[in-house]
């Protein structure tokens, strides 16, 4: 798995999209964030955003809590074709969560997981509404 030159390509970010960010901390990949903001043409919105969003960057680490519950909470903010990108550190790095655990949590939350996308230091698993 080779990361795309621009992370927004791998994440399917398009101009004009509203992208929410959740789980931001000192360890996030600022390059991924910058690629997404540049492509969308607008800043990332916080997880307390009132309207619908087209995508979510959810930075997730082992020990962050109940991923299924967090994904369930986000479902109400998702536009019909929106995707939640659960980003976790690569294997053998601090905070890594196996893709199988992310997929299980997505299914528990009523979302459909997709195979991980390489963004560099982080892997992103897309989780879409099952009614999309």
N, C-alpha and C positions, 0 to 999 in steps of 0.2 A: 504494500500500500504506500503510494507516494503522495505527499500532500500537494494540492494544486498550488500554482504560483500565487494565486489570490484566494484566500480562504472563503471569500464570499461566493466564488464559483462553486466550490464543493458543497456549500450550504444552500445554494439556490437563492441567494439574496438578489432581489431585483430593485431597480430604482423606484423610489416612492414607497417602499414597504415600511411599515411601522414595526420596529423590532424592540422587544422588551428584553431586559437583562435581569437575571436573578443569580444570586450567589457570588456576586463580585467580591473579590478579596485581593490581597497583594500578589497572589500567585497566578492570576489569570494571564492569558496571552494577549498583551496589548496590541500585537500585530493583527490577531484575529479581529479584535474589537475595531481597530482602525479600518481594516478591509471592509467590514460590514457597514460601518458608518459611511465610508466613502461611497460604497455601492448604493446604499439606500438613499443617500443624499440628505440624511437627517440624523440627529443624535439618537442614541438608545434611550428608551423610556424605562422608568423604574417599574418594579413589580407591583407598585400600588397604582399604576396607570388605570384610568377609568374606562377607556374605550377598548375596542377589539384590536388585536394585534395580528400581524401576518406571520411573525416568527418570534421565537424566544430563544435566547442564549442562556441556558441554565448551567452554570459552572457547578459541578457536583463532585464532592470528595467522599471517600470512605469515612464514615462517622458523622456525616452532615445530618443524619436523621432518617425519616421515613420517605424514601423517594416516591413511592406510589402515592402517598398522601399529598406530597408537594405537586406531583403531576396532576392529580385529581383537582387540586385547588386552582391550577392554571387553566384547566379546560374551559371555564367560563369566559376567559379573556380571549380565547382563540377564534379568529375568523374561520369560516368554513374550510378553507384549504390550508390553514396555518400548520406550522410544524414547530415542535419544541425540540431544540437541539440540546441534548444532555451531553455536556462536555466534561470529560474526566481525564485525569492524567494517564499517560501511557502505562502499560504493564511494567512492573518493577520500579515504579516511581511512587513517591509518597502521595496518598490519596486516591490511588487507582481503584476503580470499581469495574469489575468484569462486565463486558457487554451483555452476557447472559443475565446478569442481575438487573441491568437497566431494562432489557427486553421484558423480563418478568414483571418488573414494576410498571412498565408502560401498559402491559396487558391488564394488570390489576386495576389500573386507572382508566381503562376503557380506551386506550390509545394503541395504535398499531406501530410497532417498532420497525426500523429498517436497519440494514447493516451499517456498521460504523464508517465514518468518513475521517480520513487523516487530515488534521489541520496543522500538523507539526508536533508540538509538545503535548497536545491534547487530542483525544479521539472524540468525535461527535456522533452520537446515535440519534437519528431522527425519530420522533414520535408524533404520529398524526392521528387526528380524530378518526374513528372507525366509520363515521357517517359522512366523511368527506368524499 
